[in-house]
Every structure is written in structure tokens, then in C-alpha cells.
């Protein structure tokens, strides 16, 4: 199996059993019950799930039986979910192993005390209440992993360019007396260094590469190091093994420019939502993702701007292709006066950041879009993101700004004139007087001042170039002309990048591809878009 085919490609445990495939399903509505089968991991309502009609469904009960042999249950059995929506209870052999675990992030549970040799029965009860717009049920892969009684409870790695060291952090669950951890590092399939350490409950290891040439991950020039982590007991027996990777990638803002490993970098992003007509929002195969990203590269873009948080597989393929990522945490759903909602959002965000720590492709975390909530929530979220993963930048997309690394301007007009007007106002037009600015911040004094906003690095998001119609020469010429002018204006303004909406057709039909992933541009149009994006001046910003 290729790495991209694993549910979490940056955390591969070789002893693995997939529970994807056919599950029994019971759908419950207010006055109806439906018993059928479905295909996991596809989202209910999608064609691939086998259950397209979920109108009026309030809860779903999944059931699957699987067999385990004596070797598999002799040590540690870990049950993994790519995601379950919305509220859920998970049972193994009629014993509750998890409750109300939420969704949109991977979850793992030690079920060693519950799993047994022979046939095991797994049940998932998912509910969505009265909001029928919410997804329901299993929305990611389900799998088992096996290890000895002592195993890696968690592992993450990252590379520090400052001291040319690759760090491994995490924990070992179980006995560690006399145990050792072996770290093997390779680059381009060639061994670099091997280190051995005494195993402890908490891992904080450093593998120094001072005597080695260091290879850097850059946009469109991906380079990363492969790590194999092995846990051995006192007798030299292999207890557990994890395959992961990391990259030397430092990101910074200096003089209002974006630098990746000291190289000025301009983000040419296209908006992606990861929706596939046959499988839904939350699961796509490596082949489908790679096909989308190949189209992004063909058109000359270097960044993916996600409308929702990307999956580990999407991030791995972006890492591998050298595509930068702006990842949306979708904090807009928080009611600013609801502390419980914020606590749930903060917890989920921290889980996602910990899970995806070390992905070199993620440059920006985008927690809010057009959010006009409280300063406390925005500032608390900003600090949380920075503390959890200081290797990434934070961008607030529109709305009120209290604490952010960049000022993000949203322009959703098709016309380049709207961007030109805004840029002229920002840099050449009349600025708000101190009195006017104080009036603006009268009821929200924590808002960033007009003066501060004007001096921050800025990003132009959600530009549109018009509705592109397939096999329509006029719409193609107009679309490319609008995009070329918009890109030229943004580049000349000193912005650190822009996002074009969007890669694939949505309701507004302004995508570069239709819903079936066919190019709407002609071959000549594709070449022109690529030439605009490959303008040398972009990379010199």
C-alpha cells in the first residue's frame, strides 16, 4: 500500500486492518425507520455511500462485524475513526468506548480490554438533532492498528532550521524500563542518520544533522525527510513501529512580505472545497485528490485555499507536490456569547493542529471568515493557534479584526475596477482621521486601528473573474482578461498573495473545472492562465 492510501499518511503503523466497506445501517426519522447497507467511508447522501436519500433522518445506527486473530489481540488494539458527525456513541462488543466525540477530526481509542479473538461487533450511533443541514454518521475511514503492550501513544516530528535538528516528540504507553527507541532518518530513500535513545514515558528527542547538507522544503520544490521510529523491549523484541516524515520549512513575515525559508514567496491560491459529486465533502481517494492538485499546478497556482479543514491525505499530497495551504478552521459557527461553543471549537482546533503538526504545506491557519464576534474569542483563538503550532501564521478572513498576522481584504466583484478602487483607497486615498477612526472603534475599542491595518502585510482573498462557460470563447476571453488585470493590480500593490474563487464549479458556476472535474478552459486558455500565474514578478514579491 502506498503511503497516500493510508488514512493518516504522516502517521503510518504497518500493523493495520481497514474496516471500510459495507456496513449495516438503520436510519431513524420522526415517523420512519429504514434498514439497509451503506459503504463506509462515504458520506450519507452521496452516491458512493449507497444511501442517497437521508431527508428527515435524525439518527443513524451503523453496525459491522469483523474477526481478529490471537496475535492481533495479544497486545494493544487501537480503534481509529477519520470522523463521525455529529453527536455519537461508539460501542465495541456492546461496551461503550466513546461518547459525544464530535466530528471533523481523527479519533483513536485503545480498545484492548474490549476486543476479543474471533468475531467482534462494532456499532456507531450518530445523531444530528433538528438541524437537517448537518452531515450525519461516519464521514471518514475506520481502521484498526495493532502493537505490543508497550507502544507509541503519540508521535510528532518537526525540523528546526536554526540548529539543523529533527525533533521527535510524543509518548510511550506501557512499560519502558530497559526499552529503547530507534530513530532512522532518510532523505530521498538514502539513510542520513540513526540514533538510539532510552525509552521514557515522555519523548523529546533530537537528531542533529550538523554534519549533513540540509534540504529545504519550498513552494513547488518539495523536499522532506522520512523517519522510521521503532520501539524495542529489554530483550530486543520489536514492540511498535511508526513511519512519519518532516521538512525544514520556516515561514515568516518581514517588511510586509512572506518568506519561506528566507525566500520571498507570493501565494497564488485557488479556492478548493474538496467536494466530490459521488463521495461528498469528507472523503476522497488519493487518485481524486492528486487529479485536482495536478489541475492546480497545470494552471500555474502554488497554493490551495480550503473552505474547510483539509484531511491528512489532502495535506500529504500537498506536501508531496510542494503546494502551500491556507486551512480554514470554520470558527464562524461560534455564537460569540456561548462559552460552551467556543470551548468545543477550541478543543477541536487544538486536536486538528496537533494531528497535523509538522505539515510543511500549511502556511496559514484561517480560524474565522466574516466573523463579527467578540474580541475575546478572536484573541483567545489567535493565542491558542500560536501556542499550539508557532510554525504557522494566522489570517482572519474579513469581518472585525482584533488580532491577526495579516490584513485580509475580500473582493468578490468580477470587475478589476473594484480591486483597483480599494487598493487606491488603501494606499493613496484619504485615510480616516484619528477622530473618524475613534468613532469606528467606539463600541469595539479592541479593533485594530486604521493606521495599524494600513501598515500590516495584506492578502487579497476571494477574487472572481466571472462565470466561465465551457466551449464559450467570449466568456473565456473575458475571464482571462479580468484575471490578468486583477493579478497585475494585486502584484503591484505589494500584497503577499491572492485567492481566486474557485477551482471547481459551485452554485455560482465560476470554477475553472466543472463538477465532473473537466476543464472549462480551452488548451490555449489553460496556457494563458499558467503564463499569468508564472509571471516572474510574482516570485520576486
C-alpha positions in Angstrom: 0.0 0.0 0.0 1.3 3.4 -0.9 1.7 6.0 1.9 -1.1 8.2 0.4 -3.5 5.3 0.7 -3.2 5.2 4.5 -5.9 7.2 6.4 -3.2 9.4 8.0 -0.2 9.3 5.7 2.1 11.1 8.1 1.5 8.6 10.8 1.7 5.1 9.4 1.7 2.0 11.6 2.4 -1.2 9.5 0.1 -3.5 11.5 -3.2 -2.2 10.1 -6.7 -3.5 9.3 -9.2 -1.5 7.4 -12.9 -1.6 8.4 -14.1 0.3 5.4 -16.6 -1.2 3.1 -20.1 -2.5 3.6 -21.8 -1.8 7.0 -25.4 -2.5 8.1 -27.3 0.7 8.6 -30.5 1.7 10.4 -31.9 5.2 9.6 -34.4 6.7 12.1 -36.7 9.7 11.4 -39.5 11.1 13.4 -42.0 8.6 12.0 -40.0 6.2 9.9 -37.3 3.6 10.1 -35.2 2.3 7.2 -32.8 -0.7 7.4 -30.2 -1.0 4.6 -26.5 -1.2 4.0 -24.0 1.6 3.3 -20.5 1.9 2.1 -18.0 3.5 4.6 -16.2 5.9 4.4 -18.5 7.8 2.1 -20.8 10.5 3.5 -24.5 9.5 3.7 -26.4 11.3 0.9 -23.6 10.7 -1.6 -23.9 8.2 -4.4 -20.9 6.2 -3.3 -22.4 5.7 0.1 -25.2 3.7 -1.4 -27.7 5.8 0.6 -28.6 9.0 -1.2 -31.9 9.9 0.4 -31.4 11.0 4.0 -34.2 13.6 4.1 -35.7 13.7 7.6 -33.1 11.4 9.1 -32.4 12.3 12.7 -30.1 9.4 13.7 -28.2 6.6 12.1 -27.0 3.3 13.6 -24.1 1.6 11.9 -23.1 -2.0 12.6 -20.2 -4.1 11.4 -18.7 -7.4 12.4 -15.0 -8.3 11.9 -12.6 -11.0 13.0 -9.4 -10.7 15.0 -6.8 -13.5 15.5 -4.9 -14.4 18.7 -1.8 -12.4 17.6 -3.8 -9.2 17.0 -5.5 -9.2 20.4 -2.4 -10.3 22.3 -1.1 -6.7 22.7 -2.7 -3.3 22.1 -5.7 -2.8 19.8 -6.3 0.8 18.6 -9.7 1.7 17.0 -9.5 4.7 14.7 -12.1 6.9 13.1 -11.5 9.6 10.4 -14.5 11.4 11.7 -18.1 10.9 12.9 -20.8 13.5 12.5 -22.5 14.9 14.6 -23.1 13.6 18.1 -22.2 9.9 18.5 -21.7 6.9 20.7 -19.4 4.1 19.8 -19.7 0.5 21.1 -17.5 -2.5 20.7 -19.0 -5.8 21.7 -21.8 -3.9 23.3 -19.5 -1.9 25.6 -19.4 1.9 25.2 -15.9 3.0 24.2 -16.6 6.7 23.3 -19.4 9.2 23.5 -20.2 12.6 22.1 -16.9 12.8 20.3 -17.8 15.4 17.7 -16.5 15.3 14.1 -14.1 16.7 11.6 -11.0 15.2 13.2 -9.4 11.8 13.5 -10.0 9.9 16.7 -8.3 6.9 18.3 -9.3 4.7 21.2 -7.5 1.9 23.0 -9.9 -1.0 22.9 -7.5 -3.7 24.0 -9.7 -4.6 27.0 -12.8 -4.9 24.9 -11.5 -6.5 21.6 -11.5 -10.3 21.6 -10.3 -13.2 19.5 -12.8 -14.2 16.9 -15.9 -12.2 15.8 -16.2 -8.6 17.1 -19.2 -6.3 16.7 -18.7 -2.6 16.2 -21.7 -0.1 16.5 -21.8 3.6 15.9 -24.9 5.6 16.9 -24.9 9.1 15.3 -27.5 11.9 15.8 -27.9 15.4 14.3 -31.0 16.7 16.2 -33.3 19.1 14.4 -30.7 20.7 12.1 -31.1 18.6 8.9 -28.4 20.6 7.1 -25.7 18.9 9.2 -23.9 15.8 8.0 -24.7 12.6 9.9 -22.8 9.4 10.5 -19.3 8.2 9.6 -17.6 10.7 7.4 -14.1 9.2 7.3 -12.2 5.9 7.2 -12.4 3.3 10.1 -9.4 1.1 10.8 -7.6 -0.9 13.5 -3.9 -0.7 14.4 -2.0 -3.3 16.4 1.0 -3.1 18.7 2.5 -4.8 21.7 1.6 -3.9 25.3 4.0 -1.0 25.2 3.6 1.2 22.1 3.9 4.8 20.8 0.9 6.6 22.3 1.6 9.7 20.2 4.4 10.9 18.0 5.0 14.1 16.1 8.2 15.3 14.4 9.4 18.6 13.1 12.6 20.1 11.8 14.4 23.2 13.1 16.4 25.0 10.5 18.0 27.2 13.2 20.0 24.3 14.6 19.7 21.7 11.8 17.9 19.3 14.1 14.9 17.0 13.6 12.9 16.6 16.8 10.6 13.8 17.8 8.0 14.4 20.5 5.4 12.2 21.9 4.8 9.5 24.5 5.3 5.7 25.1 2.3 4.0 26.7 3.1 1.0 28.9 6.3 -0.4 30.4 9.5 1.5 29.4 12.2 0.1 31.8 15.1 -1.2 29.7 13.3 -0.3 26.4 14.8 1.8 23.7 13.7 4.0 20.8 15.4 3.9 17.5 15.1 6.8 15.1 16.2 6.3 11.5 16.2 9.3 9.2 16.5 9.1 5.4 16.4 11.6 2.5 15.4 10.6 -1.0 15.5 6.9 0.2 19.1 7.2 1.3 20.0 6.8 5.0 21.1 10.1 6.7 21.5 9.3 10.4 20.4 6.8 13.0 20.0 7.5 16.7 19.1 5.3 19.7 17.6 6.6 22.9 16.4 5.1 26.2 12.7 4.9 26.1 10.7 7.1 28.5 7.0 7.8 29.1 7.5 11.2 27.5 9.6 11.5 24.3 11.5 14.6 23.5 14.3 13.5 21.2 16.6 15.5 18.9 18.5 14.1 15.9 21.2 16.6 14.8 22.2 16.9 11.2 25.1 19.4 11.6 27.4 17.2 9.5 24.9 16.8 6.8 23.7 19.1 3.9 20.2 20.2 4.8 17.5 20.1 2.1 14.7 22.7 2.4 11.0 22.5 1.5 9.9 25.4 -0.7 6.8 26.1 -2.7 6.7 23.9 -5.8 10.1 22.4 -4.6 9.1 19.8 -2.0 11.9 18.1 0.0 11.3 16.2 3.2 12.9 13.6 5.4 11.5 10.2 6.1 11.5 8.9 9.7 11.1 5.3 10.9 10.6 5.1 14.7 10.9 1.7 16.4 10.3 0.7 20.0 12.2 -2.3 21.3 11.7 -4.1 24.7 14.6 -5.1 27.0 15.0 -8.3 25.1 15.4 -6.6 21.8 11.9 -7.5 20.6 10.1 -5.0 18.3 7.0 -3.6 20.1 5.8 -0.9 17.8 6.9 1.0 14.7 5.7 4.3 13.1 6.6 5.8 9.8 6.4 9.6 9.5 8.2 12.5 7.9 9.1 16.1 8.4 10.6 19.0 6.4 12.8 22.0 7.0 10.3 24.8 6.4 10.4 28.2 8.1 7.8 30.8 7.4 8.0 34.5 8.4 6.7 37.9 7.6 9.3 40.6 7.1 8.8 44.1 5.7 5.3 43.1 4.8 6.5 40.2 2.6 6.0 36.5 3.1 9.2 34.4 3.3 9.5 30.7 3.1 13.0 29.6 4.3 14.2 33.1 3.6 12.9 33.2 0.0 10.3 35.9 -0.8 7.1 34.0 -1.8 3.9 35.2 -3.4 0.8 33.0 -2.8 -1.1 32.3 -6.0 -4.1 30.4 -4.5 -7.2 28.9 -5.9 -10.2 28.1 -3.6 -10.9 24.4 -3.1 -13.8 22.9 -1.1 -13.0 19.2 -1.5 -16.5 18.3 -2.6 -16.8 15.3 -5.0 -20.2 14.6 -6.6 -20.1 10.8 -5.8 -18.5 10.9 -2.4 -19.4 14.1 -0.5 -17.2 16.6 1.4 -15.2 14.5 3.8 -13.6 11.6 1.9 -11.8 11.4 -1.4 -9.3 8.8 -2.7 -5.7 9.7 -3.3 -6.3 9.5 -7.0 -9.1 12.0 -6.9 -7.1 14.5 -4.8 -4.0 14.1 -6.9 -6.1 14.8 -10.1 -7.4 18.0 -8.6 -4.0 19.2 -7.5 -2.5 18.4 -10.9 -5.0 20.7 -12.4 -4.0 23.4 -9.9 -0.3 23.0 -10.9 -1.2 22.9 -14.6 -2.9 26.3 -14.2 0.2 27.8 -12.5 -1.2 28.2 -9.0 1.1 27.4 -6.0 -1.5 27.5 -3.1 -4.7 25.7 -2.0 -7.2 27.8 -0.1 -9.5 25.4 1.7 -13.1 26.4 2.5 -13.0 23.7 5.3 -10.2 22.0 7.1 -8.2 19.6 4.9 -7.8 15.9 5.6 -4.4 14.3 6.4 -4.5 12.7 2.9 -5.0 16.1 1.3 -2.2 17.6 3.3 0.2 14.8 2.5 -0.4 15.2 -1.2 0.0 19.0 -0.9 3.3 18.4 1.0 4.5 16.0 -1.7 3.7 18.3 -4.6 5.0 21.5 -2.9 1.7 23.2 -2.8 1.2 25.7 0.0 -2.1 25.6 2.0 -4.4 28.0 3.8 -6.5 25.9 6.1 -9.9 27.1 7.3 -11.0 26.1 10.8 -14.5 27.4 10.3 -14.9 29.3 13.6 -17.9 31.2 12.2 -20.3 28.8 13.7 -19.5 30.0 17.2 -22.1 32.1 19.0 -20.0 34.9 20.5 -21.9 34.7 23.8 -21.7 30.9 24.1 -18.7 29.9 26.1 -19.5 26.2 25.6 -19.5 26.5 21.8 -16.2 28.3 21.9 -14.7 25.7 24.2 -15.8 22.9 21.8 -14.3 24.9 18.8 -11.0 25.5 20.7 -10.8 21.8 21.6 -11.4 20.6 18.1 -9.0 23.2 16.7 -6.2 22.0 19.1 -6.8 18.4 18.1 -6.5 19.3 14.4 -3.4 21.3 14.9 -1.8 18.6 17.0 -2.8 15.9 14.4 -1.4 17.9 11.5 1.6 19.4 13.3 4.7 19.5 11.0 2.9 19.5 7.7 5.2 21.9 5.7 2.4 22.8 3.3 0.3 24.6 5.9 1.4 28.3 5.8 -1.8 29.9 7.2 -4.5 28.8 9.6 -7.7 30.7 8.9 -9.9 30.5 12.0 -12.7 32.9 11.0 -14.4 34.3 7.9 -16.5 37.4 8.1 -16.8 37.0 11.8 -18.0 40.0 13.8 -18.0 38.3 17.2 -16.2 39.3 20.4 -12.6 40.4 20.7 -12.1 37.9 23.4 -12.9 34.9 21.2 -10.8 36.1 18.3 -7.8 37.0 20.5 -8.1 33.7 22.5 -8.2 31.7 19.3 -5.2 33.6 17.9 -3.2 32.8 21.0 -4.3 29.2 21.0 -3.2 28.7 17.4 0.1 30.4 18.0 0.8 28.4 21.2 -0.2 25.0 19.7 1.8 25.5 16.5 4.1 28.5 16.2 5.4 27.4 12.9 2.3 28.7 11.1 0.8 32.1 10.5 -2.8 33.2 11.3 -5.1 35.1 9.0 -8.6 36.4 9.8 -10.6 36.4 6.6 -12.8 39.6 6.6 -15.0 40.9 9.4 -13.8 42.6 12.5 -10.1 42.3 13.2 -8.6 42.3 16.7 -5.5 40.1 16.4 -4.1 38.6 13.2 -0.8 38.3 11.3 -2.1 39.8 8.1 -4.9 42.0 6.9 -7.1 40.1 4.5 -9.1 42.0 2.0 -12.1 40.3 0.4 -13.3 41.5 -3.0 -16.0 39.3 -4.6 -16.7 41.5 -7.6 -15.8 40.2 -11.1 -14.5 43.6 -12.0 -10.9 44.6 -11.7 -12.1 48.1 -11.2 -13.3 47.2 -7.7 -9.9 45.9 -6.7 -8.2 49.0 -8.2 -10.6 51.3 -6.3 -9.9 49.5 -3.0 -6.1 49.5 -3.5 -6.1 53.2 -4.3 -8.1 53.9 -1.2 -5.8 51.8 0.9 -2.5 53.3 -0.2 -3.2 56.6 -2.0 -6.6 57.7 -0.9 -7.7 59.8 2.1 -7.2 57.9 5.3 -9.6 58.0 8.2 -8.8 60.8 10.5 -8.0 59.9 14.1 -11.5 61.2 15.1 -13.2 59.0 12.5 -11.2 56.0 13.5 -12.0 56.5 17.2 -15.7 56.7 16.2 -15.3 53.4 14.3 -13.9 51.8 17.4 -16.2 53.4 19.9 -18.3 50.3 20.6 -15.4 47.9 19.9 -12.3 49.6 21.2 -10.2 46.4 20.8 -10.5 46.7 16.9 -7.1 47.2 15.2 -6.8 50.8 14.3 -6.9 52.1 10.7 -3.3 53.1 11.0 -2.3 49.6 12.1 -4.3 47.9 9.3 -2.7 50.1 6.7 0.8 49.1 7.8 0.2 45.3 8.1 1.1 42.7 5.4 -2.1 42.1 3.5 -3.7 39.3 1.4 -6.4 39.6 -1.2 -9.0 36.9 -1.0 -12.0 35.6 -2.9 -11.5 37.5 -6.1 -13.7 36.4 -9.0 -13.0 36.7 -12.7 -16.6 36.0 -13.9 -18.7 33.0 -14.8 -16.6 30.8 -17.1 -18.7 28.8 -19.6 -17.2 25.7 -21.3 -16.7 25.9 -25.1 -17.6 29.6 -25.0 -14.8 31.7 -26.5 -16.2 35.1 -25.3 -16.6 34.1 -21.7 -13.1 32.6 -21.7 -11.5 35.7 -23.2 -13.4 37.9 -20.6 -12.5 35.6 -17.7 -8.8 35.5 -18.5 -8.7 39.3 -19.2 -10.3 40.0 -15.8 -8.0 37.6 -14.0 -4.9 39.0 -15.7 -5.8 42.6 -14.7 -6.7 41.6 -11.1 -3.4 39.7 -10.7 -1.4 42.6 -12.1 -3.0 45.1 -9.7 -2.6 42.8 -6.7 1.0 42.0 -7.6 1.8 45.7 -8.0 0.2 46.6 -4.6 2.7 44.7 -2.5 0.2 42.1 -1.3 1.6 38.7 -0.2 -0.9 36.8 -2.4 -4.4 36.3 -3.6 -7.1 33.6 -3.8 -9.2 33.1 -7.0 -12.7 31.6 -6.4 -12.8 28.8 -7.4 -11.2 25.5 -8.7 -14.5 23.6 -9.2 -18.0 24.8 -10.1 -20.2 25.6 -7.2 -23.6 27.3 -7.2 -22.2 30.3 -9.0 -20.5 28.4 -11.8 -17.3 30.4 -11.5 -15.0 27.4 -11.3 -12.1 26.6 -13.6 -13.4 23.0 -13.7 -17.0 21.8 -13.9 -18.4 19.5 -11.3 -17.1 16.4 -13.1 -13.5 17.8 -13.0 -13.3 18.7 -16.7 -11.5 21.9 -17.7 -13.8 24.6 -18.9 -10.9 26.4 -20.4 -9.5 25.5 -23.8 -5.9 24.4 -24.1 -5.0 27.9 -25.1 -6.9 29.3 -22.1 -5.0 26.9 -19.8 -1.7 28.0 -21.2 -2.7 31.7 -20.8 -3.7 31.2 -17.2 -0.5 29.4 -16.5 1.5 32.2 -18.1 -0.2 34.9 -15.9 0.5 32.9 -12.8 4.1 32.2 -13.8 4.8 35.9 -14.2 8.4 36.1 -12.8 7.5 39.2 -10.8 5.1 37.2 -8.6 8.0 35.2 -7.2 10.0 38.3 -6.6 7.5 40.0 -4.3 
